[in-house]
């Protein structure tokens, strides 16, 4: 949690952050993202950080994973693997219709599993568009 407080210079539990988390959780539920895996919490935190600073999408390995790892007392490699595994599960067993709505032509749900960056970017842009 310290990483988010450091980036925003405000307490972690504020109304905006709670609403964002609720929207993110709702979106993940709608696409069939597994809630029982580590990647679930990592994705929620990653999307919060991306919403604060979208540029972090360009530095996912050097900035995003380490920041999540610090927050959850893990390592960047474990964070990356947990997110990747969660995405694979979602892509294989998730709600294909909703995945197609979010990712459209960028990734075909029946053909290819998106990279972590593609997945996070797709969710971020969908949330941003939906909130505007």
N, C-alpha and C positions, 0 to 999 in steps of 0.2 A: 504494500500500500504506500510505502514511502516514496516510491518512484513517481506515482501519480501526484502525490502532494508536492513533490519537488518540482515537477513540470508545471503545475498549475498555480503554485503558491497559494493554495487554498485548501481547506479541509477536504478529505476524501468524500465524506458523506454530506454532500449538499444536494439540494433539490434537483438541480440540473443533472448531476451525476446519477442520481437514483432514476430519474426519468430516462436518461440515456441507457442505463443498464436494463431497465424494463423493456425498452424498445428493442435492444439487442437480443435479449432473451426471447422475446416474442418472435423475432425474425428467425432465430436459430431453431426454435420449436417448429415454426412453419415449414422449414426446409428439412426437418428430420435430423437435425444435428444431435448426436448422442450426448446426453447430459451426464452420464456416469463416467466419463473419461476426463483425464487431466486437461486435455485440449479444450474442453468446454470453457473452463474458467480462464484459460490463457487467451482464447479467442475474444471473450468478453473484454478482458483487460486490454488486449491489443487494439480492439476497435475503439475503446475509450481514448487510448493514446493517439490513435490515428485521427480521431475527430478533433483532438486538441491541436495536433500538428501533422497534417497530411503528408508533409515532406518525409516523415519517418518511413513511408512506404518505399522510398528510394534507398533506405539504409536499414533494411529489415534485419540483416545478419549482424551488422555492427552496432545498431542502436536498439531496435525493437526487442529482439530475443534476449539480449543481456538485461534490459530493463525489466522484462517480465520475469526472468530468472531471479533477479534480485528480490523482486516482490514476493515470489513464491518459494524462495530458498531452494532454487534448482540450478541447473546449468543451461546455457544457451542451446547446447546440443539436445538436451532432453526436451526443452521447450519446442524446438523446431520439429523434433520427431513426434511429439505428442500432437502438435497441430496437424502435421502431415497425415498421421494415422487417423485422426478424427475426420479430416477432409475425405480420406479414402472411404471410410465407413459411410459418411454422409452421401458421397457420390454413388456408392453401390446400393445403399438401402434407403436413402432419403426420399423426399417427395420430389419426383422428377419434374412435375408440372411447375412447382414453385421454384425449383432450381433453374429451370429454363426461363421463367419470368425474370429472375434476377440476373442471370448471366447471359441470357439471349444468345447472340452469335459468338460471343467471346470464347466460350467453351461449350462444346456439345456434351450434354449430360450423358448420352449413351456411348460416347466414343473415348473421351480423354478426361483424365482427372486433372483438375487445375493445380498449378503450383500454389504454394502457400501465399505468395504475393498476389497472384491472380485472384485467389479466393478472398483474401482480405480486402483487396481493392474493389472487387465486385460488391461485397457486402457494404463497404464504406460508401461507395457511390450510390448504391441503392438507398441506404439510410439517409444520406445527405439529400438526395432527390425527394424522398418521401417527407422529410422534415421541412422542406422549403415550399 
